[in-house]
Amino acid sequence: MIPAALLIAAASAAALYGYLRLGAPGYGDLPLHTRLAMAERLYANRPSQTEAEATAPAPAAAQADPAFLDLIAKLRDAVAQNPNDLQGLTLLARNEAQLGNFIAARKAYEQLLTVKGDSATADDHAATAQSMIFAAAGKVTPEAEKHLIRALDLEPTHPLARYFVGLMFAEVDRPDRAFALWEPLLREGPADAPWMAPLTEMLPDIAYSAGIKYELPGAGKGPTAMDMAAAGDMTPTERQDMIKGMVGQLEERLGSEGGPVEDWATLINSLAVLGDPDRVKAAYAKAQAAFKDDSAALATLQAAASAAGVAP
């Protein structure tokens, strides 16, 4: 599988797309039939895998130990000489993805599926789709969609496949369908799954765009989807300052007055979204101290901290 941090990075790009597209001025005033027709056109006119890869930004140069890169070069040669070697293909696909060589990873996964044939698993198809999506700079192409559908045919509850199908619906302006896939995925967890952080970030806006009244589990008094919508006329700097101010107020209130565990979980998640790991760790430590005798509350806090990347 592709590293979790990369999954989160792609999801963040999708979240930005959703905010700019779904939250565009006047979009909500369109008749439903017009919105659905627009969504159908977007879905039908998605770029192919080849087209998407051709326009995707070049990945950053891999920062890896020279000895490791030498091993990968030897692995590539070995697989080229024996293209039906399942173990070699599996290792090559995973390591190319790890190095950010997503097109090479995609090709290795496709060859792996060819060799496995009907014995290919849901994980195999989901991993192939994932490599395609990353090679396409986050776009869920028709080719990637086929592998996601196959993964769900084999395993209807496959979480990674559900996540990416939801991403596809977000990209083609069907937030209702994205929400239907993502909301239960967030509830199911587990807390340390790589999709939990991006879902926590995106679901409120997806729900708002779909006309669904929704509040994240454990949501307290941090910024909501409505707050974000109200900030639509602000400059990016003003908007960021508003969010920081709201999170700061929540942080100050909890630090001086305390509050329910749900508010602490919201603070941890909000600080993580702002990219402030030191404050996340400090908030987590204070919350643990406040609820040291409450095992259920500590479990909630650990789940929030895990999603934020500061707890195992």
C-alpha positions in Angstrom: 0.0 0.0 0.0 1.0 3.6 -0.5 2.2 5.3 2.7 -0.6 6.9 4.8 1.0 10.4 4.7 0.7 10.4 0.9 -2.9 9.4 1.1 -3.6 12.3 3.4 -1.7 14.7 1.1 -3.9 13.6 -1.8 -7.0 13.9 0.2 -6.0 17.4 1.3 -5.8 18.4 -2.4 -9.2 17.0 -2.9 -10.5 18.9 0.0 -9.2 22.1 -1.5 -10.9 21.2 -4.8 -14.1 20.6 -3.0 -14.0 23.9 -1.1 -13.3 25.9 -4.3 -15.8 24.1 -6.5 -18.6 23.0 -4.3 -18.5 26.3 -2.4 -18.4 28.5 -5.5 -20.7 31.5 -5.3 -24.1 30.8 -6.7 -23.6 27.1 -7.0 -26.2 26.3 -4.4 -28.8 28.3 -6.2 -28.8 26.0 -9.3 -31.9 23.8 -9.7 -31.3 20.2 -8.7 -31.7 18.8 -12.2 -29.1 21.3 -13.5 -26.6 20.3 -10.8 -27.2 16.6 -11.5 -26.7 17.2 -15.2 -23.4 19.0 -14.5 -22.3 16.2 -12.3 -23.1 13.7 -15.1 -21.0 15.7 -17.6 -18.1 15.9 -15.2 -18.3 12.1 -14.6 -18.5 11.3 -18.3 -15.7 13.7 -19.3 -13.1 12.7 -16.7 -9.6 12.4 -18.2 -8.3 8.9 -19.0 -5.4 7.6 -17.0 -3.0 8.4 -19.8 -4.3 12.0 -20.1 -4.2 12.5 -16.3 -0.7 11.2 -16.0 0.5 13.4 -18.8 -0.6 16.6 -17.1 0.3 15.5 -13.5 3.2 17.4 -11.9 6.5 15.6 -11.8 7.0 14.0 -8.3 9.7 15.3 -6.1 13.0 13.6 -6.3 13.2 10.7 -3.8 15.3 11.2 -0.7 16.6 7.8 0.0 19.8 6.1 1.1 22.0 5.4 -2.0 22.4 1.8 -0.9 18.6 1.4 -0.9 18.3 3.0 -4.4 20.9 0.6 -5.6 18.8 -2.3 -4.3 15.7 -1.0 -6.1 17.7 -0.7 -9.3 18.6 -4.3 -9.0 15.0 -5.3 -8.2 13.9 -3.5 -11.3 16.4 -5.5 -13.4 15.3 -8.8 -11.7 11.6 -8.1 -12.4 12.4 -7.1 -16.0 14.1 -10.5 -16.5 11.3 -12.4 -14.7 8.1 -10.4 -15.1 5.9 -13.2 -13.7 7.6 -13.3 -10.3 4.8 -12.4 -7.9 7.1 -11.6 -4.9 9.3 -9.4 -7.0 6.4 -7.5 -8.5 4.8 -7.0 -5.1 8.1 -5.6 -3.7 8.7 -3.5 -6.7 5.2 -2.0 -6.7 5.3 -1.1 -3.0 8.8 0.4 -3.2 8.2 2.4 -6.3 5.2 3.9 -4.5 7.3 4.6 -1.4 9.8 6.5 -3.6 7.0 8.5 -5.2 7.5 6.8 -8.6 3.7 6.4 -9.0 3.6 5.6 -12.7 6.2 2.9 -12.2 4.2 1.6 -9.2 1.0 1.6 -11.3 2.7 -0.4 -14.0 4.0 -2.9 -11.5 0.6 -3.3 -9.9 -1.0 -3.8 -13.3 1.5 -6.5 -14.1 0.8 -8.1 -10.7 -2.9 -8.3 -11.5 -2.1 -9.8 -14.9 0.0 -12.5 -13.3 -2.5 -13.2 -10.5 -5.5 -13.3 -12.8 -8.7 -14.4 -11.1 -6.8 -15.0 -7.8 -6.2 -11.2 -7.4 -7.8 -10.0 -4.2 -9.7 -6.8 -3.2 -6.5 -5.5 -1.7 -4.7 -6.0 -5.0 -7.3 -4.1 -6.9 -7.6 -1.3 -4.3 -3.8 -0.9 -4.3 -3.7 -0.7 -8.1 -6.4 1.9 -8.1 -4.5 3.8 -5.4 -1.4 3.9 -7.5 -3.3 5.1 -10.5 -4.9 7.9 -8.5 -1.5 9.1 -7.2 0.0 8.9 -10.7 -3.0 11.0 -11.8 -2.3 13.7 -9.1 -5.3 12.7 -7.1 -7.9 12.3 -9.9 -10.0 9.1 -9.8 -9.9 8.2 -13.5 -12.3 5.7 -15.2 -9.5 3.1 -15.2 -9.0 3.5 -11.5 -12.7 3.4 -10.9 -12.9 -0.1 -12.6 -10.4 -1.5 -10.1 -12.3 0.1 -7.2 -15.5 -1.5 -8.4 -13.8 -4.8 -8.7 -12.4 -4.5 -5.1 -15.9 -3.8 -3.8 -17.3 -6.7 -5.8 -14.8 -9.0 -4.0 -15.2 -7.2 -0.6 -18.2 -4.9 -0.4 -16.9 -3.2 2.9 -13.3 -2.7 1.7 -12.5 0.7 3.4 -9.8 2.0 1.0 -12.0 1.3 -2.0 -14.9 3.1 -0.3 -12.7 6.0 0.5 -11.6 6.5 -3.1 -15.0 6.0 -4.6 -16.2 8.7 -2.2 -13.3 10.9 -3.5 -14.5 10.3 -7.0 -18.0 11.4 -6.2 -16.6 14.5 -4.5 -14.6 15.3 -7.6 -17.6 15.1 -9.9 -19.8 17.3 -7.7 -21.9 14.6 -6.1 -21.3 15.4 -2.4 -24.5 13.5 -1.5 -22.9 10.2 -2.7 -19.5 11.0 -1.2 -21.2 11.7 2.2 -23.1 8.4 2.0 -19.8 6.5 1.7 -17.6 8.6 4.0 -19.9 9.1 7.0 -20.1 5.4 7.9 -16.4 5.0 7.1 -15.5 7.6 9.6 -17.7 6.0 12.3 -16.3 2.6 11.7 -12.6 3.7 12.1 -10.2 2.5 13.3 -8.9 5.7 14.7 -5.4 5.2 13.2 -6.6 4.5 9.7 -4.9 6.8 7.2 -8.3 8.0 5.9 -9.6 9.2 9.2 -7.8 12.6 9.3 -8.8 13.6 5.7 -12.4 12.5 6.4 -12.5 14.5 9.6 -11.4 17.5 7.6 -13.7 17.0 4.5 -16.9 15.6 5.8 -18.4 18.8 7.3 -18.0 20.7 4.0 -19.2 17.7 2.0 -22.3 17.5 4.2 -22.9 21.2 3.9 -22.6 21.0 0.1 -25.1 18.1 0.0 -27.6 20.0 2.2 -27.1 17.6 5.1 -27.1 18.8 8.7 -24.1 17.1 10.1 -21.7 17.4 13.0 -18.6 15.4 13.4 -18.6 12.8 16.2 -17.4 14.6 19.4 -17.7 18.0 17.8 -17.4 20.9 20.2 -17.1 24.6 19.6 -14.4 24.6 17.0 -15.0 26.0 13.4 -17.9 24.2 11.6 -18.9 23.9 8.0 -21.2 26.8 8.4 -18.4 28.9 9.8 -16.3 28.0 6.8 -19.2 28.9 4.4 -19.6 32.3 6.1 -15.9 32.9 5.5 -16.4 32.6 1.7 -16.0 36.4 1.1 -12.8 36.7 3.1 -9.3 36.7 1.7 -7.3 33.5 2.3 -5.3 35.3 5.0 -8.5 36.6 6.7 -10.1 33.2 6.5 -7.0 31.5 8.1 -6.9 34.1 10.8 -10.6 33.5 11.6 -10.1 29.8 11.9 -7.0 30.2 14.0 -8.9 32.7 16.3 -11.7 30.2 16.8 -9.4 27.4 17.6 -7.4 29.7 19.9 -10.6 30.6 21.8 -11.5 26.9 22.3 -7.9 26.2 23.4 -8.0 29.1 25.9 -11.4 28.1 27.3 -10.4 24.5 27.8 -7.1 25.5 29.4 -8.7 27.8 31.9 -12.2 26.2 32.5 -11.9 22.7 31.3 -14.7 21.1 29.3 -16.2 17.8 28.1 -14.0 15.3 26.4 -15.7 16.0 23.0 -14.4 19.6 23.1 -10.9 18.4 23.8 -11.1 15.9 20.9 -12.3 18.8 18.7 -9.3 20.9 19.8 -6.9 18.1 19.0 -8.4 17.6 15.5 -8.5 21.4 14.8 -4.9 22.0 15.8 -3.9 19.0 13.6 -5.7 20.6 10.6 -3.8 23.8 11.3 -0.6 21.9 11.2 0.6 22.7 14.7 1.9 19.4 16.2 3.4 21.0 19.3 0.1 22.4 20.3 -1.6 19.1 19.5 0.7 17.3 21.8 0.2 19.9 24.5 -3.6 19.7 24.2 -3.5 15.9 24.3 -1.3 15.9 27.4 -3.6 18.4 29.2 -6.7 16.4 28.2 -5.1 13.2 29.5 -4.4 14.8 32.8 -8.0 16.1 33.1 -9.5 12.7 32.4 -6.9 10.4 33.9 -9.5 8.5 35.9 -12.0 8.1 33.0 -11.0 5.2 30.7 -13.8 5.9 28.2 -12.7 9.5 27.9 -9.1 8.5 27.5 -10.0 6.1 24.7 -11.8 9.0 22.9 -8.8 11.2 23.3 -6.4 8.6 22.1 -8.5 8.1 19.0 -8.4 11.8 18.3 -4.7 12.0 18.9 -4.1 8.9 16.7 -6.0 10.6 13.8 -3.9 13.7 14.5 -0.7 11.7 14.3 0.6 12.2 17.8 -0.4 8.9 19.5 0.1 5.2 18.6 
